[in-house]
């Protein structure tokens, strides 16, 4: 067996970062963080992002459309040096109160959409020893009431990421981000019983995006395999 390549001490350049879900919430915060770091964000989302950001509108529930969106971005901005899979959706309620199509769509967007985008990006990332940051959740550690679809999808993302890290060790950096609740529109439109309590502390998505940048900047040969980032009073962990 050949000896492993020596670790670099030079932080990675942020470069061109493909961001799913970059039109809002954590994804939009990652877009801002990448720009501030001198990188080039490019977005895949079902909605167009605000401002002058290169993007492709695609439904991540459609794996073929997600892969085609990656190809389209490659033709516009060049291949990615990193990908951050921030897109996510939910269908809250007890299992039998959520129709099957809505339940399965959560898994298609959150898990299958993540896998489709990462799969399409990997050949490009391997050429530059790039980075994958998948976004799971503290609900990937402990399932929550009325969130079976979301919990299942996030457990799946965590398992997928762990396997990917082993498979691409030394070729692509792999990080799984597990954020707690954030102050975003994610909870809008829910019944009050499914929203955070009025006094619940939520994290600023900009703080979580800053943690993403830390993962992206790790020198080649050094990886943050998992990151838990949350407000001090996050109730879903431990």
C-alpha positions as CSV (number, residue, x, y, z in Angstrom):
1,X,0.0,0.0,0.0
2,X,1.4,3.4,-1.0
3,X,1.9,6.0,1.7
4,X,-0.7,8.7,2.0
5,X,0.1,12.1,0.6
6,X,1.4,14.6,3.1
7,X,-1.2,17.0,4.6
8,X,-1.1,20.5,3.3
9,X,-1.1,23.4,5.8
10,X,-2.5,25.8,3.2
11,X,-6.2,26.5,3.6
12,X,-8.3,25.7,0.5
13,X,-9.4,28.5,-1.6
14,X,-13.2,28.9,-1.4
15,X,-13.5,28.9,-5.2
16,X,-16.7,28.1,-7.0
17,X,-19.3,26.7,-4.7
18,X,-22.6,25.1,-5.9
19,X,-25.3,25.7,-3.3
20,X,-28.7,23.9,-3.3
21,X,-31.5,25.9,-1.6
22,X,-29.5,29.1,-2.1
23,X,-32.5,31.3,-2.6
24,X,-33.5,31.5,1.1
25,X,-32.6,30.5,4.6
26,X,-29.3,28.8,5.3
27,X,-28.5,28.5,1.6
28,X,-28.8,32.3,1.0
29,X,-26.6,32.8,4.0
30,X,-24.0,30.5,2.5
31,X,-24.2,32.4,-0.8
32,X,-23.4,35.6,1.2
33,X,-20.6,33.9,3.1
34,X,-19.0,32.5,-0.1
35,X,-19.1,35.9,-1.7
36,X,-17.6,37.6,1.3
37,X,-14.8,35.0,1.3
38,X,-14.0,35.9,-2.3
39,X,-15.6,32.8,-3.8
40,X,-18.2,32.4,-6.5
41,X,-21.6,31.1,-5.4
42,X,-23.9,29.3,-7.9
43,X,-27.4,28.2,-6.9
44,X,-29.7,25.4,-7.6
45,X,-33.2,26.0,-6.2
46,X,-36.9,25.9,-7.2
47,X,-36.9,29.7,-6.7
48,X,-34.5,32.3,-8.1
49,X,-32.2,33.8,-5.5
50,X,-32.2,37.5,-4.9
51,X,-29.5,39.6,-6.4
52,X,-27.0,38.8,-9.2
53,X,-26.2,35.2,-8.5
54,X,-25.8,32.6,-11.2
55,X,-28.5,30.0,-10.7
56,X,-30.6,27.3,-12.3
57,X,-34.2,26.8,-11.2
58,X,-34.9,23.1,-10.6
59,X,-37.0,20.9,-8.5
60,X,-34.7,18.8,-6.4
61,X,-37.4,16.2,-6.0
62,X,-36.5,15.3,-9.6
63,X,-33.1,13.7,-9.5
64,X,-32.6,14.0,-13.3
65,X,-33.4,17.7,-13.2
66,X,-31.0,18.1,-10.3
67,X,-28.2,16.5,-12.2
68,X,-29.0,18.5,-15.3
69,X,-28.9,21.7,-13.2
70,X,-25.3,20.8,-12.2
71,X,-24.4,20.4,-15.9
72,X,-25.9,23.7,-16.7
73,X,-24.0,25.5,-14.0
74,X,-20.7,23.9,-15.2
75,X,-21.4,25.3,-18.7
76,X,-22.0,28.8,-17.2
77,X,-19.6,29.3,-14.3
78,X,-17.2,26.3,-14.7
79,X,-16.9,23.2,-12.5
80,X,-17.4,23.4,-8.8
81,X,-14.6,23.3,-6.2
82,X,-17.2,22.6,-3.5
83,X,-20.9,21.8,-3.1
84,X,-23.1,22.6,-0.2
85,X,-26.5,20.9,-0.1
86,X,-28.7,23.3,1.9
87,X,-32.0,22.6,0.2
88,X,-34.6,21.1,2.5
89,X,-38.4,20.8,3.0
90,X,-40.7,19.2,5.5
91,X,-44.2,17.9,5.9
92,X,-45.1,18.1,9.5
93,X,-47.7,16.1,11.4
94,X,-48.2,12.6,12.7
95,X,-47.5,9.9,10.1
96,X,-51.1,9.0,9.3
97,X,-52.1,12.7,9.0
98,X,-49.5,13.4,6.2
99,X,-50.5,12.0,2.8
100,X,-48.0,9.6,1.2
101,X,-47.0,11.9,-1.7
102,X,-46.1,14.7,0.7
103,X,-44.2,12.4,3.0
104,X,-42.2,10.9,0.1
105,X,-41.5,14.3,-1.4
106,X,-39.6,15.3,1.7
107,X,-37.3,12.3,1.2
108,X,-37.0,13.0,-2.5
109,X,-36.0,16.6,-2.0
110,X,-33.8,16.3,1.1
111,X,-32.1,12.9,0.5
112,X,-32.4,12.0,-3.1
113,X,-31.9,15.6,-4.3
114,X,-28.7,15.8,-2.1
115,X,-27.4,12.5,-3.6
116,X,-28.2,13.5,-7.2
117,X,-26.4,16.9,-6.9
118,X,-23.4,15.3,-5.1
119,X,-23.2,12.5,-7.7
120,X,-23.1,15.0,-10.5
121,X,-20.5,17.1,-8.8
122,X,-18.1,14.4,-7.7
123,X,-16.2,13.9,-11.0
124,X,-15.4,17.6,-11.0
125,X,-14.5,17.7,-7.3
126,X,-12.2,14.8,-7.5
127,X,-10.1,16.6,-10.1
128,X,-9.3,19.4,-7.6
129,X,-9.6,17.6,-4.3
130,X,-12.7,19.6,-3.6
131,X,-15.2,19.5,-0.8
132,X,-18.7,18.2,-0.2
133,X,-20.8,19.7,2.7
134,X,-24.1,18.0,3.2
135,X,-26.7,19.6,5.5
136,X,-28.4,17.2,7.8
137,X,-29.9,18.3,11.1
138,X,-29.9,17.6,14.8
139,X,-32.9,15.5,13.9
140,X,-30.4,13.2,12.2
141,X,-29.3,12.3,15.7
142,X,-32.7,12.1,17.4
143,X,-36.0,11.9,15.7
144,X,-38.7,14.3,16.6
145,X,-42.5,14.0,17.1
146,X,-44.5,14.9,14.0
147,X,-41.4,14.9,11.8
148,X,-41.0,11.3,10.6
149,X,-40.3,12.3,7.0
150,X,-37.8,15.0,7.8
151,X,-36.1,12.8,10.4
152,X,-35.9,9.9,8.0
153,X,-34.4,12.1,5.3
154,X,-31.8,13.6,7.6
155,X,-30.8,10.3,9.1
156,X,-30.3,9.2,5.5
157,X,-28.2,12.2,4.6
158,X,-25.9,11.5,7.6
159,X,-25.5,7.8,6.7
160,X,-24.9,8.7,3.0
161,X,-22.3,11.3,4.0
162,X,-20.4,8.9,6.3
163,X,-20.2,6.3,3.5
164,X,-19.1,8.9,1.0
165,X,-16.3,10.1,3.3
166,X,-14.9,6.5,3.4
167,X,-15.4,6.0,-0.3
168,X,-13.7,9.2,-1.3
169,X,-11.1,9.5,1.5
170,X,-8.0,11.3,0.2
171,X,-9.8,12.4,-3.0
172,X,-12.7,14.7,-1.9
173,X,-13.2,16.3,1.5
174,X,-16.5,15.4,3.0
175,X,-18.3,17.1,5.9
176,X,-21.8,16.6,7.3
177,X,-23.3,19.7,8.9
178,X,-25.9,19.1,11.6
179,X,-27.5,22.5,12.4
180,X,-30.1,23.2,15.1
181,X,-33.1,25.4,14.4
182,X,-32.4,28.7,12.7
183,X,-34.3,32.0,12.3
184,X,-35.5,31.4,8.7
185,X,-38.8,31.0,6.9
186,X,-38.6,27.3,7.3
187,X,-41.3,27.3,10.0
188,X,-43.6,29.8,8.2
189,X,-47.1,28.5,7.4
190,X,-47.2,25.8,10.1
191,X,-49.8,25.4,12.7
192,X,-48.7,27.0,15.9
193,X,-48.1,23.7,17.6
194,X,-45.5,22.8,15.0
195,X,-43.6,26.1,15.3
196,X,-40.8,26.8,17.7
197,X,-42.0,28.2,21.1
198,X,-42.1,32.0,21.2
199,X,-39.2,32.0,23.7
200,X,-37.2,29.3,21.9
201,X,-33.7,30.4,21.0
202,X,-32.9,30.0,17.3
203,X,-29.5,30.4,15.6
204,X,-28.7,33.1,13.1
205,X,-28.2,31.3,9.7
206,X,-25.2,33.6,9.1
207,X,-23.5,31.9,12.1
208,X,-24.2,28.4,10.6
209,X,-22.9,29.6,7.2
210,X,-19.7,30.8,8.8
211,X,-19.2,27.2,10.1
212,X,-19.7,26.0,6.5
213,X,-16.9,28.2,5.4
214,X,-14.6,26.7,8.1
215,X,-15.3,23.3,6.6
216,X,-14.6,24.5,3.0
217,X,-11.3,26.1,4.0
218,X,-9.7,23.0,5.6
219,X,-6.3,22.2,4.0
220,X,-6.2,19.3,1.7
221,X,-5.8,16.1,3.8
222,X,-7.6,17.6,6.8
223,X,-11.4,17.3,7.1
224,X,-14.1,18.2,9.5
225,X,-16.3,15.0,9.2
226,X,-19.2,16.3,11.3
227,X,-20.2,19.7,12.6
228,X,-22.9,20.5,15.1
229,X,-23.9,24.1,15.1
230,X,-26.8,25.6,17.1
231,X,-28.0,28.2,19.4
232,X,-27.0,27.8,23.0
233,X,-30.5,26.9,24.0
234,X,-31.3,24.4,21.2
235,X,-33.8,21.9,22.7
236,X,-33.3,19.1,20.1
237,X,-29.8,18.3,21.3
238,X,-28.5,16.4,23.2
